[in-house]
Amino acid sequence: MNLVLNTPGLYLAKRGECFLIQHSDDKDREISAKKVEQIMITTHAAISTDAIELALDNNIDIVFLRGTGKPLGRVWHSKLGSITTIRRKQLFLQDKPLGLQLVKEWISEKIEMQEAHLSKLSMNRRDERREAIKEAVSKLKDFREKVLNVDKDAKIDDVRGTLLGYEGSAGRLYFKMLGELIPSQYKFEGRSKNPALDPFNCMLNYSYGILYSSVEKACIIAGLDPYIGIMHTDNYNKQALVFDLVEIYRVYMDEIVFRMFSTKKIQDTFFDKVETAYYLNKEGKKALITEYDEELKKKMKYRGRNIEFANIIQFDCHNIANRILIEG
């Protein structure tokens, strides 16, 4: 489970082998460290050094999130996730065929998942929107084919713009359809990042922030360096590999958020509006994180095996690390 601290004034301490959550307005709660995979702190809270030590001893990372959901920082043990050979080989992936192959796989997989999401949404519709969805899915397939057909011997630097163009065009088409399929009171024109211009994008932005943290953690455990990317260029303090990999999993968050809107789990009180911008408040964050935590427990068929959603990213990162060791 993820332990989320999103109430101002909370204090996280240690009692035996349990985390102790204290607040002046509520009774104390104890949670066994064995049940916790990650601690997420989203607001003004305090944590004792004993609680930090308990987390590190149990391989639990502590993540501090900004108001947008993006990680601000984390407390993590100092051990490397694997041998340093992986990191050495990562440095040269931009100039090797494996680097381009991985990028093409990641982008095409993202587009394929967008196709699958739209196709799933079309099954419950019998109006003209069903035909519009089929047309959009067909165009997405075309973009995916173009990605896969990019010259395998090209250098990343020479085809980066082309790949980003295909990915961006597919994304605009995909979100245009989502904006038309969502309940009418929440319709939107397309993606708007921080600040979001509508409730859907507001909740989606926060969900992506949570996702960044999960991908970074999986990279570290697998022995991948989150700062050495392939598609995304290096920059100071930029987790380029996280930005590369997160694209594969965005659609999972899209599905969670879209489902919340379409099943009437969203309330106007989840959002604070400042002029034209929407911000997710404490109530909205709690609703989203609760839904996300429930999704983590679900098992699904993935790459030929039954696996919990919570373990998919880790499974992929270990596979990528192994490919880099063997083929890189």
C-alpha positions as CSV (number, residue, x, y, z in Angstrom):
1,M,0.0,0.0,0.0
2,N,1.0,3.6,-0.4
3,L,0.8,5.6,2.8
4,V,-0.4,9.1,1.9
5,L,-0.1,12.1,4.2
6,N,-2.3,14.8,2.8
7,T,-3.8,16.4,5.9
8,P,-2.0,19.5,7.3
9,G,-0.7,19.0,10.8
10,L,-0.1,15.2,10.6
11,Y,2.9,13.8,12.4
12,L,4.5,10.5,11.3
13,A,6.5,8.7,13.9
14,K,7.6,5.1,14.8
15,R,6.2,2.7,17.3
16,G,7.9,-0.6,17.3
17,E,7.8,-1.9,13.7
18,C,4.9,0.3,12.8
19,F,4.4,3.8,11.5
20,L,2.4,5.9,13.9
21,I,0.2,8.6,12.4
22,Q,-0.8,11.4,14.8
23,H,-3.1,14.4,14.4
24,S,-4.6,16.7,17.0
25,D,-8.1,16.2,15.6
26,D,-8.1,12.4,15.3
27,K,-7.0,9.4,17.2
28,D,-3.6,7.8,16.6
29,R,-3.3,5.1,13.9
30,E,-0.7,2.4,13.5
31,I,0.3,0.8,10.2
32,S,2.8,-2.0,10.0
33,A,5.9,-1.2,7.9
34,K,5.6,-4.5,6.2
35,K,2.4,-3.3,4.6
36,V,3.8,-0.1,3.2
37,E,5.6,0.2,-0.2
38,Q,5.8,4.0,-0.4
39,I,5.1,7.1,1.7
40,M,3.8,10.1,-0.2
41,I,3.7,13.5,1.6
42,T,1.5,16.0,-0.3
43,T,1.1,18.8,2.3
44,H,2.4,20.3,5.5
45,A,3.3,17.4,7.7
46,A,6.1,16.4,10.0
47,I,8.1,13.1,10.1
48,S,10.5,11.9,12.8
49,T,14.0,10.6,12.1
50,D,12.9,7.2,13.6
51,A,10.1,6.9,11.0
52,I,12.6,7.7,8.3
53,E,15.0,5.1,9.6
54,L,12.1,2.5,9.7
55,A,11.3,3.3,6.1
56,L,14.9,3.0,4.9
57,D,15.3,-0.3,6.8
58,N,12.2,-1.7,5.0
59,N,13.2,-0.4,1.5
60,I,10.3,2.1,1.6
61,D,11.0,5.4,-0.2
62,I,9.5,8.7,1.1
63,V,8.3,11.0,-1.7
64,F,7.5,14.7,-1.3
65,L,5.0,15.9,-3.9
66,R,4.4,19.4,-5.1
67,G,0.8,20.7,-5.3
68,T,0.7,19.6,-8.9
69,G,1.5,16.0,-7.9
70,K,5.0,16.1,-9.4
71,P,7.8,14.8,-7.1
72,L,9.7,17.5,-5.3
73,G,12.2,15.1,-3.7
74,R,12.6,11.8,-2.1
75,V,14.4,10.0,0.8
76,W,15.9,6.7,-0.5
77,H,18.5,4.3,0.7
78,S,22.0,4.8,-0.8
79,K,22.4,1.3,-2.3
80,L,22.5,0.9,-6.0
81,G,19.8,-1.2,-7.5
82,S,22.1,-3.3,-9.6
83,I,25.6,-3.4,-11.1
84,T,27.0,-0.2,-12.5
85,T,27.5,-1.8,-16.0
86,I,23.9,-0.9,-16.8
87,R,24.6,2.8,-16.1
88,R,27.8,2.7,-18.2
89,K,25.9,1.2,-21.2
90,Q,23.0,3.6,-20.8
91,L,25.4,6.5,-21.6
92,F,25.9,5.2,-25.1
93,L,22.3,4.2,-26.0
94,Q,21.6,7.4,-27.9
95,D,24.2,6.3,-30.5
96,K,23.3,2.6,-30.7
97,P,20.6,0.8,-32.6
98,L,19.1,-0.5,-29.3
99,G,18.5,3.0,-28.1
100,L,16.4,3.9,-31.2
101,Q,14.6,0.5,-31.0
102,L,13.6,1.1,-27.4
103,V,12.3,4.5,-28.1
104,K,10.2,3.3,-31.1
105,E,8.8,0.5,-28.9
106,W,7.9,2.9,-26.1
107,I,6.1,5.4,-28.4
108,S,4.3,2.7,-30.4
109,E,3.2,1.0,-27.3
110,K,1.8,4.3,-25.9
111,I,-0.2,4.9,-29.2
112,E,-1.4,1.3,-29.2
113,M,-2.7,1.8,-25.6
114,Q,-4.5,5.0,-26.7
115,E,-6.1,2.9,-29.5
116,A,-7.2,0.3,-27.0
117,H,-8.6,2.9,-24.6
118,L,-10.7,4.6,-27.3
119,S,-11.9,1.2,-28.7
120,K,-13.0,0.2,-25.2
121,L,-15.0,3.4,-24.8
122,S,-16.7,2.8,-28.2
123,M,-18.2,-0.4,-27.0
124,N,-20.8,1.3,-24.9
125,R,-21.9,3.8,-27.6
126,R,-24.4,3.3,-30.3
127,D,-24.5,6.9,-31.7
128,E,-22.5,8.7,-34.3
129,R,-19.6,9.0,-31.9
130,R,-18.8,5.3,-32.4
131,E,-17.9,5.9,-36.0
132,A,-15.8,8.9,-35.0
133,I,-13.9,6.7,-32.6
134,K,-13.3,4.1,-35.2
135,E,-11.9,6.7,-37.5
136,A,-9.7,8.1,-34.8
137,V,-8.4,4.6,-33.9
138,S,-7.6,4.0,-37.6
139,K,-5.5,7.2,-37.7
140,L,-3.7,6.3,-34.5
141,K,-2.7,3.0,-36.1
142,D,-1.3,4.9,-39.0
143,F,0.8,7.0,-36.7
144,R,2.0,3.9,-34.9
145,E,3.1,2.3,-38.2
146,K,5.0,5.5,-39.1
147,V,6.8,5.3,-35.7
148,L,7.8,1.6,-36.3
149,N,8.9,2.3,-39.9
150,V,11.4,5.0,-38.9
151,D,14.8,3.9,-40.2
152,K,16.3,1.5,-37.7
153,D,19.8,2.6,-38.6
154,A,19.2,6.3,-38.0
155,K,20.7,8.2,-35.1
156,I,18.3,9.4,-32.4
157,D,19.3,13.0,-32.9
158,D,18.4,12.8,-36.6
159,V,14.9,11.4,-36.1
160,R,13.9,12.9,-32.7
161,G,11.8,15.6,-34.2
162,T,10.0,13.1,-36.5
163,L,9.2,10.7,-33.7
164,L,8.0,13.6,-31.4
165,G,5.8,14.8,-34.3
166,Y,4.1,11.4,-34.7
167,E,3.6,11.1,-31.0
168,G,2.3,14.6,-30.6
169,S,-0.2,14.3,-33.5
170,A,-1.5,11.0,-32.1
171,G,-1.8,12.6,-28.7
172,R,-3.8,15.6,-30.0
173,L,-6.2,13.3,-31.8
174,Y,-6.6,11.0,-28.8
175,F,-7.4,13.8,-26.4
176,K,-9.7,15.4,-28.8
177,M,-11.8,12.2,-28.8
178,L,-11.6,12.0,-25.0
179,G,-12.9,15.6,-24.7
180,E,-15.9,14.7,-26.8
181,L,-16.7,11.4,-25.0
182,I,-16.5,12.7,-21.4
183,P,-19.9,13.7,-19.8
184,S,-21.0,17.0,-21.4
185,Q,-20.5,19.2,-18.3
186,Y,-16.8,18.3,-18.3
187,K,-16.0,18.6,-22.1
188,F,-12.6,20.0,-22.9
189,E,-10.7,21.0,-26.0
190,G,-7.4,19.2,-25.5
191,R,-4.5,18.9,-23.2
192,S,-3.7,21.7,-20.9
193,K,-0.8,21.3,-18.5
194,N,0.0,23.3,-15.4
195,P,-2.1,25.3,-14.8
196,A,-5.0,23.1,-16.1
197,L,-7.9,24.9,-17.8
198,D,-10.6,22.4,-17.0
199,P,-11.3,19.8,-14.2
200,F,-10.3,16.7,-16.3
201,N,-6.9,18.0,-17.2
202,C,-6.4,19.2,-13.6
203,M,-7.0,15.7,-12.2
204,L,-5.0,14.1,-15.1
205,N,-2.0,16.4,-14.4
206,Y,-1.9,15.3,-10.7
207,S,-2.2,11.6,-11.7
208,Y,0.8,12.0,-14.0
209,G,2.7,13.5,-11.1
210,I,2.1,10.4,-9.1
211,L,3.2,8.3,-12.1
212,Y,6.6,10.1,-12.3
213,S,7.4,9.0,-8.8
214,S,6.5,5.4,-9.5
215,V,8.6,5.3,-12.6
216,E,11.6,6.9,-10.9
217,K,11.4,4.3,-8.1
218,A,11.2,1.4,-10.6
219,C,14.3,2.7,-12.4
220,I,16.3,2.9,-9.2
221,I,15.4,-0.6,-8.1
222,A,16.2,-2.0,-11.5
223,G,19.6,-0.4,-11.6
224,L,18.7,2.2,-14.3
225,D,19.9,5.7,-13.9
226,P,16.8,7.9,-14.1
227,Y,18.9,10.9,-15.3
228,I,20.3,9.2,-18.4
229,G,17.6,9.3,-21.1
230,I,17.5,8.3,-24.7
231,M,14.6,10.3,-26.4
232,H,14.6,13.1,-23.9
233,T,17.8,15.1,-23.9
234,D,20.0,15.5,-20.8
235,N,19.7,18.7,-18.8
236,Y,20.7,19.8,-15.3
237,N,18.5,17.9,-12.7
238,K,16.3,16.5,-15.5
239,Q,15.2,12.9,-15.0
240,A,15.4,12.2,-18.7
241,L,14.9,8.4,-18.6
242,V,11.8,8.9,-16.3
243,F,10.4,11.3,-19.0
244,D,11.1,8.6,-21.6
245,L,9.5,5.7,-19.8
246,V,6.5,7.5,-18.2
247,E,4.9,7.8,-21.7
248,I,4.2,4.1,-21.8
249,Y,2.0,4.3,-18.7
250,R,0.1,7.5,-19.1
251,V,-2.9,5.8,-20.6
252,Y,-3.4,3.8,-17.4
253,M,-3.9,7.1,-15.6
254,D,-6.1,8.4,-18.4
255,E,-8.4,5.4,-17.9
256,I,-8.5,5.8,-14.1
257,V,-9.4,9.5,-14.4
258,F,-11.8,9.1,-17.3
259,R,-13.6,6.4,-15.3
260,M,-13.9,8.7,-12.3
261,F,-15.6,11.3,-14.5
262,S,-17.9,8.9,-16.4
263,T,-19.1,7.1,-13.2
264,K,-19.9,10.3,-11.4
265,K,-17.2,10.0,-8.8
266,I,-16.1,13.6,-9.4
267,Q,-17.5,16.5,-7.4
268,D,-17.1,20.2,-8.1
269,T,-15.7,20.6,-4.6
270,F,-12.6,18.7,-5.7
271,F,-11.3,21.7,-7.5
272,D,-10.2,25.3,-6.6
273,K,-10.6,27.7,-9.5
274,V,-8.3,30.8,-9.7
275,E,-9.4,32.9,-12.7
276,T,-9.3,30.4,-15.6
277,A,-7.1,27.8,-13.9
278,Y,-8.1,24.7,-11.9
279,Y,-6.2,23.3,-9.0
280,L,-6.9,20.0,-7.2
281,N,-7.5,20.4,-3.5
282,K,-7.1,18.1,-0.6
283,E,-10.5,16.5,-1.2
284,G,-9.8,15.9,-4.8
285,K,-6.3,14.5,-4.2
286,K,-7.7,12.0,-1.6
287,A,-10.4,10.8,-4.1
288,L,-7.8,10.3,-6.9
289,I,-5.2,8.6,-4.7
290,T,-7.8,6.3,-3.3
291,E,-8.9,5.3,-6.8
292,Y,-5.2,4.9,-7.8
293,D,-4.5,2.7,-4.8
294,E,-7.4,0.4,-5.6
295,E,-6.1,0.1,-9.2
296,L,-2.7,-1.0,-8.0
297,K,-4.2,-4.1,-6.5
298,K,-5.8,-5.3,-9.7
299,K,-4.3,-8.2,-11.6
300,M,-4.2,-8.1,-15.4
301,K,-2.8,-10.0,-18.3
302,Y,0.5,-8.3,-19.3
303,R,3.1,-9.6,-21.7
304,G,1.9,-13.1,-21.3
305,R,1.6,-13.3,-17.5
306,N,-0.9,-12.3,-14.8
307,I,0.6,-9.4,-12.9
308,E,-0.7,-6.7,-10.5
309,F,-0.9,-3.2,-11.9
310,A,1.5,-2.1,-9.1
311,N,4.3,-4.4,-10.5
312,I,4.0,-3.6,-14.2
313,I,6.4,-0.7,-14.2
314,Q,8.9,-2.6,-12.2
315,F,8.6,-5.6,-14.4
316,D,9.3,-3.5,-17.5
317,C,12.3,-1.7,-15.9
318,H,14.0,-4.9,-15.0
319,N,13.4,-6.2,-18.6
320,I,14.9,-2.9,-20.0
321,A,17.9,-3.2,-17.7
322,N,18.5,-6.8,-18.8
323,R,18.2,-5.8,-22.5
324,I,20.8,-3.0,-22.0
325,L,23.2,-5.5,-20.3
326,I,22.8,-8.1,-23.0
327,E,22.3,-6.1,-26.2
328,G,23.7,-2.6,-25.3
